[in-house]
Amino acid sequence: MLLPLLQIAIVSALIVYFGKWRGNMRRRNAQSWDALLCQLRSDWSARELSEQFLWKEGLTATTDDIWQRLDGPRGLWAMFQNARVLLQMADYASRNTAPGTTPIDPMVLETLRSDAMQIRLCVLMALAQYALSQATAGVKVNAFRAANLYSGMAARMTTLLQDHAAVVLPDFVAAM
Amino acid sequence: MALDSALLIALPVGEAITVGCLLRRKTWRTLPLFLTYLTWGFVSDVALFFILNDAPELYKRYYTVETVVDSILMFSVLVELGWSVLRPVRSSLPRRTLLFLAILVGVVGLLIWPLATRMSPPRMDAPSLLLFHLEGTFAILRVVCFLVMAGFSQLLSIGWRDRELQVATGLGLFAIVSLLVMLLHAQQQQVTSDLYYWLDLVVSVSYLCTLSYWVYCFSAKEQERKEFSPQMQQFLLLMGGGARTGSIALTDLPSERLRKKD
């Protein structure tokens, strides 16, 4: 008697998960650009990562320093979430580029997706290792790799705003 | 029995309309195996109609061939859907990823087989039992594949295009109903009971619902494109590391967009 009930419970849970996942995907495909920008985490700042964060790509600190500056798993999670938003922006671009206009270079989107996915993978590996063994060298190396990619993306964004939209630069710097 | 006869006509009609919609929307370019699967469904259902009316003695042989071909096509549809979901990251994947994907789905199917053989209705002859296990394996495999695809895409934040999402939704719904019915079949004492027959009808009705859903989705136009201004494009160009063009200014980027972050 217990086994059939368990089977029905598992299938019911599957239906709920499938329905929720489908709803999320549908909402994700219907999001506006502004809604995506609003999803970038602003309650955590990555400015501690480097003395020249936002102005220069690359990190010069050691893996131990970066781990401290990231605020451990909290910073990793914020980067993980922001990387998701960046992937959604890439999807938005490939979905909404109007026919007849200059299409965005597929290689650029590819690079963006690749960077964002690498950040997510590095963060996942770091968090999994952290859950098992706290802050070991492996955790810190993965955290460093994620932070390095993230700071590169943020620095390129700052260059863009500095050159073309100086008015919004303070807001961006404050948010990052 | 009236419902039985109605389904016998409704299913091939539904499949024909779905295939027509797929051809009209040119979805066959991205999902050719899915189109083949539906076309096969249409052909086999038309054949079933004639076999039941004119040569019922051929039914058992027909059912065996139909189930085997259906399973092979379903396997290829699952691989195609998985490959289609990986489209945004395909160029950064190794060349043999498609082959690896096919092998992976095959291996998962082989692992599921022993699990499916544990769920057997009593008093079923050996060939029918083999087909029951084959159907059971694919019912579980479909659900597992959708779970893995959904979980993996959620983890890495891979987006699904609308058409792929619609195909997956239909197949997923049908897979879950098939699995549920298979579990209930396994609990039954007799394969000749009324309940067994009604549960089989539930699977057919769920397939008809899936076809109706696809017809509804594929006959509607794809979602209208949203604004994607040069400013947004520039944002991505820079974030993506492809700072090749500096010509498009971002001077009219509304500051409110970034302020909303606060």
Interface residues (C-beta under 8 A of the other chain):
Chain A: P4 Q7 I8 V11 L14 I15 Y17 F18 W21 R22 N24 M25 R26 R28 N29 A30 S32 W33 D34 L37 C38 L40 S42 A83 R84 L86 L87 Q88 M89 A90 D91 Y92 A93 S94 R95 N96 T97 A98 I104 D105 M107 V108 L109 E110 T111 L112 R113 S114 D115 A116 M117 R120 L121 L124 G152 M153 R156 M157 T159 L160 L161 D163 H164 A165 V167 V168 D171 F172 A174 A175
Chain B: P88 V89 S91 S92 V143 F146 L147 A150 Q154 L155 L156 S157 I158 G159 W160 R161 D162 L165 T169 G172 L173 I176 L179 L180 L183 Q187 Q223 R225 K226 E227 F228 M232 Q233 Q234 F235 L236 L237 L238 M239 G240 G241 G242 A243 R244 G246 I248 A249 L250 T251 L253 S255 R257 L258 R259 K260 K261 D262
